[in-house]
Amino acid sequence: ARLAAADARTYRALPAERRAAFLDACAEEIEALGDSLLESAARESGLPLARLTGERGRTCGQLRLFADLVRSGSVSGARLSSGPSGADVRLRRIPLGPVAVFGASNFPLAFSVAGGDTASALAAGCPVVAKAHPAHPGTCEAVARAVTAAAAR
């Protein structure tokens, strides 16, 4: 948590394209894990491969969706309007700091280390501290390594 807090200003200051590229890279790295990720998740969770294949697609799709939103600029929610006195009123969303994400037991990919909660926080410019669910620790570790590899890129 201290490391995430210390890095929050740096991460939120990244240009939109770098943040979007990071989210795209997360999806690519997760996909690069191939069937071994799905097999690990199936062993740990007891969920069928077909379900996990769809869940991986959903996870990577969310990462890419948020990357597109970052590129479009709509994540910042910037608006300019005139106030009652005629003065300009400017509004934009500013990331406040780290976000904690707690993995769900029944979604080892879509609501876990790199799921939708993580994707939206990263898109908004907030670092994430993820708490892996004990029901699928190997899956969580593999995805965390993929995210780390994406950050290194």
Residue, then its C-alpha position, 0 to 999 in steps of 0.5 A: a500500500r505504501l508503494a502504491a501511495a508513493d507511486a500514485r502521483t507518477y502514475r496519474a501524471l502519465p499521458a493518456e496514451r501510455r496508460a492506454a498502452f499499459l492496459d492493452a499490454c495487460a490484455e496481451e500478456i494475459e492472453a500470452l499465458g495461453d491455455s496454461l492460465l485456463e488449466s490452472a484456473a480450472r484446477e483451482s476453482g473447479l470451473p469448466l474450461a469453457r466458462l474460464t475461456g469466456e471469462r478470460g475474454r471478458t477480462c481482456g475485453q474490459l482492459r481494452l475497453f478501458a484503454d479505448l476510453v482513456r484514449s478518447g479522453s472520456v475517462s477524465g470527464a472534463r467539462l466546461s460550462s458557464g456558471p450563473s454569474g457567467a464565469d467558466v465552471r470547469l470540471r474534471r475527474i482527478p485520481l485520488g490515489p491507490v485502490a484496493v481490489f479484493g478478488a472474488s472466489n467465483f470469478p478467478l479472472a473477471f473479478s480478480v487481479a486484472g478484472g474490471d475493478t482493476a481495469s477501471a482504477l488503472a484507466a482512471g489513473c489510480p494504482v491498484v493493490a490487489k488481494a488475491h483470493p485464496a481459492h485460486p492463488g496460482t491463477c492470481e499470481a500468473v495474472a499478476r506476473a502478466v500485469t508486471a510484464a505489461a508494466a515493464r513494457 
